[in-house]
Amino acid sequence: GNNGGDGYVAAVALRAAGVPVRVAAVGDPTTATARHARSLWSGPVEALDGAPTAAILIDCLFGTGLTRPLAPEIDAQLARLSHAARLIIAADLPSGANADTADAPDWARQRPADLTLALGALKPAHVLHPAAAACGTILLIDLGIDRPDDVRVA
């Protein structure tokens, strides 16, 4: 997906640490940032619909910019992969969760992420249901973005 290329960045870092990594995608990245991240990954990229299951799934397919439901074929593949994984880590949000409305796909509610890395700030989906339940444990990652001191969550 175009989750800023987060999946490619994670794959490069994990491979550099000696971890065996496979990458699956639904197509070529479309944003400049995601294309750059893809250029750093020297390994193969499998089609999502043919990707074998794995014990660990790092979900970086779609992020906070997604405002529509997932296409049924993508939804089905994510359900298949997530149900087979022993550990799921989501970048920002589980794919298909809407950051603003907190809607979440059925598969993410049935098999929540074990850990969601909230990038830069918590979004409504991190604290409102049903998406909050699909996130599992949430860890806020500081990206060095300045935030006003007077922002409060009520």
Accessible surface in RSA format (square Angstrom, percent):
REM  Atomic radii and reference values for relative SASA: ProtOr
REM  Chains: A
REM  Algorithm: Lee & Richards
REM  Probe-radius: 1.40
REM  Slices: 20
REM RES _ NUM      All-atoms   Total-Side   Main-Chain    Non-polar    All polar
REM                ABS   REL    ABS   REL    ABS   REL    ABS   REL    ABS   REL
RES GLY A   1    23.26  28.7   0.00   N/A  23.26  28.7   9.62  26.4  13.63  30.5
RES ASN A   2    53.87  37.1  37.30  36.0  16.57  39.9  20.44  49.2  33.43  32.3
RES ASN A   3    18.70  12.9  10.48  10.1   8.21  19.8   7.08  17.0  11.62  11.2
RES GLY A   4    33.09  40.8   0.00   N/A  33.09  40.8  23.93  65.7   9.15  20.5
RES GLY A   5     3.07   3.8   0.00   N/A   3.07   3.8   3.07   8.4   0.00   0.0
RES ASP A   6    40.67  28.5  36.60  36.4   4.08   9.6   9.72  22.9  30.96  30.9
RES GLY A   7    23.91  29.5   0.00   N/A  23.91  29.5  17.69  48.6   6.21  13.9
RES TYR A   8    12.94   6.0  12.50   7.1   0.44   1.1   9.82   7.4   3.12   3.8
RES VAL A   9    80.66  53.1  78.19  70.8   2.47   6.0  79.84  69.4   0.83   2.2
RES ALA A  10    30.17  27.7  22.89  35.3   7.28  16.6  29.93  42.1   0.24   0.6
RES ALA A  11     3.61   3.3   1.94   3.0   1.67   3.8   3.23   4.5   0.38   1.0
RES VAL A  12    50.44  33.2  47.41  42.9   3.03   7.3  49.15  42.7   1.29   3.5
RES ALA A  13    60.63  55.7  48.39  74.7  12.24  27.8  54.83  77.2   5.79  15.3
RES LEU A  14    57.35  31.9  56.95  40.7   0.41   1.0  57.35  40.3   0.00   0.0
RES ARG A  15    99.76  41.9  90.78  46.3   8.98  21.4  47.21  64.5  52.55  31.8
RES ALA A  16    89.48  82.3  45.93  70.9  43.55  99.1  57.98  81.6  31.50  83.4
RES ALA A  17    80.31  73.8  40.20  62.0  40.11  91.2  53.39  75.2  26.92  71.3
RES GLY A  18    64.90  80.0   0.00   N/A  64.90  80.0  37.44 102.7  27.47  61.5
RES VAL A  19    65.58  43.2  62.25  56.4   3.33   8.0  63.77  55.4   1.80   4.9
RES PRO A  20   127.59  93.0  98.55  89.8  29.04 105.6 110.79  91.5  16.81 104.5
RES VAL A  21    27.43  18.1  11.05  10.0  16.38  39.5  15.61  13.6  11.82  32.1
RES ARG A  22   123.33  51.8  92.27  47.0  31.06  73.9  59.55  81.4  63.77  38.7
RES VAL A  23    17.39  11.4  13.63  12.3   3.76   9.0  16.90  14.7   0.49   1.3
RES ALA A  24    33.62  30.9  13.00  20.1  20.62  46.9  13.00  18.3  20.62  54.6
RES ALA A  25     8.42   7.7   4.73   7.3   3.69   8.4   4.73   6.7   3.69   9.8
RES VAL A  26    65.55  43.1  27.93  25.3  37.62  90.6  34.86  30.3  30.70  83.3
RES GLY A  27    44.03  54.3   0.00   N/A  44.03  54.3  36.69 100.7   7.34  16.4
RES ASP A  28   130.56  91.5 112.12 111.6  18.44  43.6  28.30  66.6 102.25 102.0
RES PRO A  29    15.62  11.4   6.79   6.2   8.83  32.1   8.96   7.4   6.66  41.4
RES THR A  30    95.67  68.0  77.58  78.7  18.09  43.1  69.84  93.8  25.83  39.0
RES THR A  31    62.10  44.2  57.01  57.8   5.09  12.1  60.46  81.2   1.63   2.5
RES ALA A  32    71.65  65.9  60.43  93.3  11.22  25.5  62.04  87.4   9.62  25.5
RES THR A  33    90.36  64.3  83.57  84.7   6.79  16.2  53.02  71.2  37.34  56.4
RES ALA A  34     0.00   0.0   0.00   0.0   0.00   0.0   0.00   0.0   0.00   0.0
RES ARG A  35   121.41  51.0 115.76  59.0   5.65  13.5  51.39  70.2  70.02  42.4
RES HIS A  36   114.55  62.6 108.76  75.6   5.79  14.8  78.21  80.6  36.34  42.3
RES ALA A  37     4.67   4.3   3.62   5.6   1.06   2.4   4.10   5.8   0.58   1.5
RES ARG A  38    74.58  31.3  74.58  38.0   0.00   0.0  18.66  25.5  55.92  33.9
RES SER A  39    82.94  70.1  45.29  60.4  37.65  86.7  48.77 103.9  34.17  47.9
RES LEU A  40    97.41  54.2  76.28  54.6  21.12  53.1  80.00  56.2  17.40  46.8
RES TRP A  41     7.78   3.1   2.64   1.3   5.14  12.1   2.66   1.4   5.12   8.3
RES SER A  42   109.64  92.6  68.78  91.8  40.85  94.1  53.05 113.0  56.59  79.3
RES GLY A  43     8.82  10.9   0.00   N/A   8.82  10.9   5.04  13.8   3.77   8.4
RES PRO A  44   104.77  76.4  92.00  83.9  12.77  46.4 102.73  84.8   2.04  12.7
RES VAL A  45    51.30  33.8  19.78  17.9  31.52  75.9  19.91  17.3  31.39  85.1
RES GLU A  46    51.17  29.4  42.93  32.5   8.24  19.6  33.04  63.9  18.13  14.8
RES ALA A  47    62.59  57.5  47.87  73.9  14.71  33.5  53.20  74.9   9.39  24.9
RES LEU A  48    11.83   6.6  10.30   7.4   1.52   3.8  10.30   7.2   1.52   4.1
RES ASP A  49   104.89  73.5  83.30  82.9  21.59  51.1  26.58  62.5  78.31  78.1
RES GLY A  50    58.21  71.8   0.00   N/A  58.21  71.8  34.15  93.7  24.06  53.9
RES ALA A  51     5.05   4.6   3.83   5.9   1.23   2.8   3.83   5.4   1.23   3.3
RES PRO A  52    74.89  54.6  63.35  57.7  11.54  41.9  72.94  60.2   1.95  12.1
RES THR A  53    61.97  44.1  46.29  46.9  15.68  37.4  14.94  20.1  47.03  71.1
RES ALA A  54    41.00  37.7  27.18  41.9  13.82  31.4  37.86  53.3   3.14   8.3
RES ALA A  55    40.71  37.4  28.08  43.3  12.63  28.7  31.62  44.5   9.09  24.1
RES ILE A  56   100.31  57.1  84.61  63.0  15.70  37.8  84.61  60.9  15.70  42.6
RES LEU A  57    30.64  17.1  29.60  21.2   1.04   2.6  30.64  21.5   0.00   0.0
RES ILE A  58    63.72  36.3  42.02  31.3  21.69  52.3  42.02  30.3  21.69  58.9
RES ASP A  59     5.06   3.5   1.50   1.5   3.56   8.4   3.84   9.0   1.22   1.2
RES CYS A  60    16.74  12.7   7.65   8.5   9.09  21.4   6.20  15.7  10.54  11.4
RES LEU A  61    13.08   7.3  10.75   7.7   2.33   5.9  11.77   8.3   1.31   3.5
RES PHE A  62    28.04  14.0  26.30  16.3   1.74   4.5  27.57  16.7   0.47   1.4
RES GLY A  63     9.39  11.6   0.00   N/A   9.39  11.6   2.29   6.3   7.10  15.9
RES THR A  64    50.43  35.9  37.17  37.7  13.26  31.6   7.65  10.3  42.78  64.7
RES GLY A  65    68.27  84.2   0.00   N/A  68.27  84.2  43.66 119.8  24.61  55.1
RES LEU A  66    17.98  10.0   9.64   6.9   8.34  21.0  14.24  10.0   3.74  10.1
RES THR A  67   107.64  76.6  81.85  83.0  25.80  61.5  51.68  69.4  55.96  84.6
RES ARG A  68   136.57  57.3 129.23  65.9   7.35  17.5  63.74  87.1  72.84  44.1
RES PRO A  69   117.03  85.3 101.55  92.6  15.49  56.3 109.88  90.7   7.16  44.5
RES LEU A  70    16.76   9.3   1.65   1.2  15.10  38.0   1.65   1.2  15.10  40.6
RES ALA A  71    33.63  30.9  26.20  40.4   7.43  16.9  32.59  45.9   1.04   2.8
RES PRO A  72   109.30  79.7  99.40  90.6   9.90  36.0 105.22  86.9   4.08  25.4
RES GLU A  73   116.47  66.9 108.66  82.2   7.82  18.6  65.46 126.6  51.01  41.7
RES ILE A  74    27.93  15.9  27.41  20.4   0.52   1.2  27.93  20.1   0.00   0.0
RES ASP A  75    43.26  30.3  43.26  43.1   0.00   0.0   6.26  14.7  37.00  36.9
RES ALA A  76    56.41  51.9  45.14  69.7  11.27  25.6  51.55  72.6   4.86  12.9
RES GLN A  77    35.61  19.9  35.61  26.0   0.00   0.0   2.57   5.5  33.04  25.1
RES LEU A  78     4.54   2.5   4.54   3.2   0.00   0.0   4.54   3.2   0.00   0.0
RES ALA A  79    26.91  24.7  26.09  40.3   0.82   1.9  26.49  37.3   0.42   1.1
RES ARG A  80    90.42  38.0  77.22  39.4  13.20  31.4  70.33  96.1  20.09  12.2
RES LEU A  81    11.20   6.2  10.26   7.3   0.95   2.4  10.26   7.2   0.95   2.5
RES SER A  82     0.00   0.0   0.00   0.0   0.00   0.0   0.00   0.0   0.00   0.0
RES HIS A  83    97.98  53.5  69.59  48.4  28.39  72.6  62.01  63.9  35.97  41.9
RES ALA A  84    50.33  46.3  19.84  30.6  30.49  69.4  30.16  42.5  20.18  53.4
RES ALA A  85     6.98   6.4   0.09   0.1   6.90  15.7   0.14   0.2   6.85  18.1
RES ARG A  86   193.10  81.1 168.56  85.9  24.53  58.4  75.30 102.9 117.80  71.4
RES LEU A  87    66.59  37.1  66.59  47.6   0.00   0.0  66.59  46.8   0.00   0.0
RES ILE A  88     3.38   1.9   3.38   2.5   0.00   0.0   3.38   2.4   0.00   0.0
RES ILE A  89    34.77  19.8  34.77  25.9   0.00   0.0  34.77  25.0   0.00   0.0
RES ALA A  90     0.08   0.1   0.08   0.1   0.00   0.0   0.08   0.1   0.00   0.0
RES ALA A  91     8.91   8.2   8.31  12.8   0.60   1.4   8.80  12.4   0.10   0.3
RES ASP A  92     9.85   6.9   9.85   9.8   0.00   0.0   0.12   0.3   9.73   9.7
RES LEU A  93     0.61   0.3   0.61   0.4   0.00   0.0   0.61   0.4   0.00   0.0
RES PRO A  94     3.70   2.7   2.97   2.7   0.73   2.7   2.97   2.5   0.73   4.5
RES SER A  95     0.14   0.1   0.00   0.0   0.14   0.3   0.14   0.3   0.00   0.0
RES GLY A  96    12.76  15.7   0.00   N/A  12.76  15.7   0.44   1.2  12.33  27.6
RES ALA A  97     0.94   0.9   0.00   0.0   0.94   2.1   0.00   0.0   0.94   2.5
RES ASN A  98    22.27  15.4  22.14  21.4   0.13   0.3   6.65  16.0  15.62  15.1
RES ALA A  99     5.52   5.1   4.80   7.4   0.72   1.6   4.80   6.8   0.72   1.9
RES ASP A 100   103.86  72.8  88.37  88.0  15.49  36.6  26.51  62.4  77.35  77.1
RES THR A 101    84.34  60.0  58.30  59.1  26.04  62.1  65.71  88.3  18.63  28.2
RES ALA A 102     0.72   0.7   0.72   1.1   0.00   0.0   0.72   1.0   0.00   0.0
RES ASP A 103    86.68  60.7  86.23  85.8   0.45   1.1  23.90  56.3  62.78  62.6
RES ALA A 104     5.66   5.2   0.00   0.0   5.66  12.9   1.82   2.6   3.84  10.2
RES PRO A 105    20.70  15.1   8.01   7.3  12.69  46.1  19.93  16.5   0.78   4.8
RES ASP A 106    89.59  62.8  84.46  84.1   5.13  12.1  20.16  47.5  69.43  69.2
RES TRP A 107     9.28   3.7   7.39   3.6   1.89   4.4   8.01   4.3   1.26   2.0
RES ALA A 108     0.69   0.6   0.54   0.8   0.15   0.3   0.69   1.0   0.00   0.0
RES ARG A 109   112.82  47.4  92.76  47.3  20.06  47.8  28.68  39.2  84.15  51.0
RES GLN A 110   127.40  71.2  93.09  68.0  34.31  81.7  40.93  87.1  86.47  65.6
RES ARG A 111    48.20  20.2  47.54  24.2   0.66   1.6  25.11  34.3  23.09  14.0
RES PRO A 112    43.80  31.9  42.51  38.7   1.30   4.7  42.51  35.1   1.30   8.1
RES ALA A 113     5.13   4.7   0.59   0.9   4.54  10.3   0.59   0.8   4.54  12.0
RES ASP A 114    56.79  39.8  42.01  41.8  14.78  34.9  16.67  39.2  40.12  40.0
RES LEU A 115    48.70  27.1  48.70  34.8   0.00   0.0  48.70  34.2   0.00   0.0
RES THR A 116     0.00   0.0   0.00   0.0   0.00   0.0   0.00   0.0   0.00   0.0
RES LEU A 117    49.17  27.4  49.17  35.2   0.00   0.0  49.17  34.5   0.00   0.0
RES ALA A 118     0.00   0.0   0.00   0.0   0.00   0.0   0.00   0.0   0.00   0.0
RES LEU A 119    44.94  25.0  36.72  26.3   8.22  20.7  36.72  25.8   8.22  22.1
RES GLY A 120     4.26   5.3   0.00   N/A   4.26   5.3   2.72   7.5   1.54   3.5
RES ALA A 121    39.66  36.5  37.34  57.6   2.32   5.3  39.64  55.8   0.02   0.1
RES LEU A 122    88.65  49.4  62.94  45.0  25.70  64.6  63.04  44.3  25.61  68.9
RES LYS A 123    36.43  17.8  33.32  20.4   3.11   7.4  35.35  31.8   1.08   1.1
RES PRO A 124    56.61  41.3  52.07  47.5   4.54  16.5  56.05  46.3   0.56   3.5
RES ALA A 125     0.00   0.0   0.00   0.0   0.00   0.0   0.00   0.0   0.00   0.0
RES HIS A 126     4.68   2.6   0.00   0.0   4.68  12.0   0.00   0.0   4.68   5.5
RES VAL A 127    82.28  54.1  58.13  52.6  24.14  58.2  62.72  54.5  19.56  53.0
RES LEU A 128    93.42  52.0  92.26  66.0   1.16   2.9  93.42  65.6   0.00   0.0
RES HIS A 129   132.48  72.4 107.07  74.4  25.41  65.0  75.90  78.2  56.58  65.8
RES PRO A 130    42.09  30.7  40.16  36.6   1.94   7.0  42.03  34.7   0.06   0.4
RES ALA A 131     0.00   0.0   0.00   0.0   0.00   0.0   0.00   0.0   0.00   0.0
RES ALA A 132    14.90  13.7   8.58  13.2   6.32  14.4   8.58  12.1   6.32  16.7
RES ALA A 133    53.58  49.3  38.70  59.7  14.89  33.9  47.90  67.5   5.68  15.1
RES ALA A 134     0.00   0.0   0.00   0.0   0.00   0.0   0.00   0.0   0.00   0.0
RES CYS A 135     0.00   0.0   0.00   0.0   0.00   0.0   0.00   0.0   0.00   0.0
RES GLY A 136    34.70  42.8   0.00   N/A  34.70  42.8  22.61  62.0  12.09  27.1
RES THR A 137    92.21  65.6  81.67  82.8  10.54  25.1  54.98  73.9  37.22  56.3
RES ILE A 138    53.46  30.4  24.70  18.4  28.76  69.3  24.70  17.8  28.76  78.0
RES LEU A 139    92.63  51.6  91.86  65.7   0.78   2.0  92.63  65.1   0.00   0.0
RES LEU A 140    79.69  44.4  59.25  42.4  20.44  51.4  59.25  41.6  20.44  55.0
RES ILE A 141    55.95  31.8  54.31  40.5   1.64   4.0  55.95  40.3   0.00   0.0
RES ASP A 142   109.59  76.8  83.27  82.9  26.32  62.2  34.80  81.9  74.79  74.6
RES LEU A 143    94.97  52.9  61.92  44.3  33.05  83.1  68.56  48.1  26.41  71.1
RES GLY A 144    65.21  80.4   0.00   N/A  65.21  80.4  36.14  99.2  29.06  65.1
RES ILE A 145   104.66  59.6  92.19  68.7  12.48  30.1  97.04  69.9   7.62  20.7
RES ASP A 146   141.73  99.3 115.96 115.4  25.76  60.9  39.35  92.6 102.37 102.1
RES ARG A 147   126.25  53.0 103.90  53.0  22.35  53.2  40.07  54.8  86.18  52.2
RES PRO A 148    88.09  64.2  69.09  63.0  19.00  69.1  81.09  66.9   7.00  43.5
RES ASP A 149   151.49 106.1 115.91 115.4  35.58  84.1  43.01 101.2 108.48 108.2
RES ASP A 150   109.76  76.9  92.40  92.0  17.37  41.1  39.23  92.3  70.54  70.3
RES VAL A 151    98.02  64.5  72.90  66.0  25.12  60.5  77.61  67.4  20.42  55.4
RES ARG A 152   205.57  86.3 173.01  88.2  32.56  77.5  67.68  92.5 137.89  83.6
RES VAL A 153   133.81  88.1  99.42  90.0  34.40  82.9 102.84  89.4  30.98  84.0
RES ALA A 154   145.01 133.3  69.91 107.9  75.11 170.9 106.35 149.8  38.66 102.4
END  Absolute sums over single chains surface
CHAIN  1 A     8521.5       6469.3       2052.2       5322.6       3198.9
END  Absolute sums over all chains
TOTAL          8521.5       6469.3       2052.2       5322.6       3198.9
